[in-house]
């Protein structure tokens, strides 16, 4: 006789359910924010959601994929930045800025991104933003472009781009807030390209 109707409770970890994906995502956000990307394991995320680690991979693939999902970005930066990385070091700053502006100048995408940026003022959001910006978004520039001192160069690029975000999109300071995108590219690209390619002060 089948035990389906005996009322016996299933033991062990909960199988996939309609809310499983959301619970995994909530656990991931909490742990990534508290511990950072590098110190958070898929096993710990699964334990926090009360599921088997295999379900994390089932819903999200790799840990990198899960981290991108936890950031709730409107685009996958690994896809958006592919043309920047594949084009090599020459002209990389111009390509990077054009991709960056095309995303931020889209009103729908900007609403989601502003939520992430404003999270930097909360302790739980700083780690997510730091790992997201320097790890997932700009981090791949180093190996893909063959940069020496990649960590230092990427941090310098990030300083300029975060400044642009704050003044143009968060504080809406003029004339940056309404400046034409091509003028911004022409203004910022030489500085970013210097950070990427020129010798750095010792």
Residue, then its C-alpha position, 0 to 999 in steps of 0.5 A: x500500500x502506498x504511503x502517500x495518504x498515511x500523513x507521514x512527513x517527508x524527511x530530509x531537505x525540502x525538494x524544489x517548490x515554487x518558492x525555492x528559487x526565491x528562498x535561495x536568492x534571499x539566502x544568497x543576498x544575505x550571505x554575499x552581503x555579510x561575507x562577500x563573494x569569495x567567502x560564501x559557498x554554495x553549500x552555505x547558501x543552500x543551508x540557509x535556504x534549507x535545500x540541497x546544494x544541487x538545487x542551487x545549481x539547478x536554479x542558478x547554474x554557477x555561483x557567479x550566475x547566482x551572484x549576478x542574480x542576487x545583484x538584480x542587475x537589469x542586464x548581465x554585465x558579462x554579456x554587455x561587456x563582451x564587446x569591450x573585452x574582445x576588442x582588446x586594450x586599444x580603445x577599451x575605455x571608449x567601448x566601456x563608456x558607451x556600454x556603461x552609458x547605454x545601460x544607465x541612460x535607459x530609464x527602466x535599467x536606471x531604476x534598478x541600478x539606482x537601488x543598488x547604488x543607494x545600497x552603498x549607504x547601508x552596511x549590508x549593501x556595501x559588500x554586494x556593491x564592492x564585489x559586484x562592481x569590482x568583481x563581476x562588472x569591472x574585474x574581468x577587464x584585468x585578465x581579458x585585456x592583459x593588464x599589469x597591476x589589474x587590481x590597481x588599474x580597475x580600482x582607478x577606473x571604478x573611481x571615475x565611473x562611480x563618480x560619474x554615476x553619483x553626479x549624473x544619475x544620483x545627484x543629477x548635477x548639471x551640466x553632467x546630468x544633461x550632457x550628451x553621451x558622446x561628449x561624456x565619452x570624449x571627456x572621460x575616455x582619455x582618462x580611463x584609457x590612461x588608467x588602463x594602459x599608461x605606466x602608473x606612478x610608483 
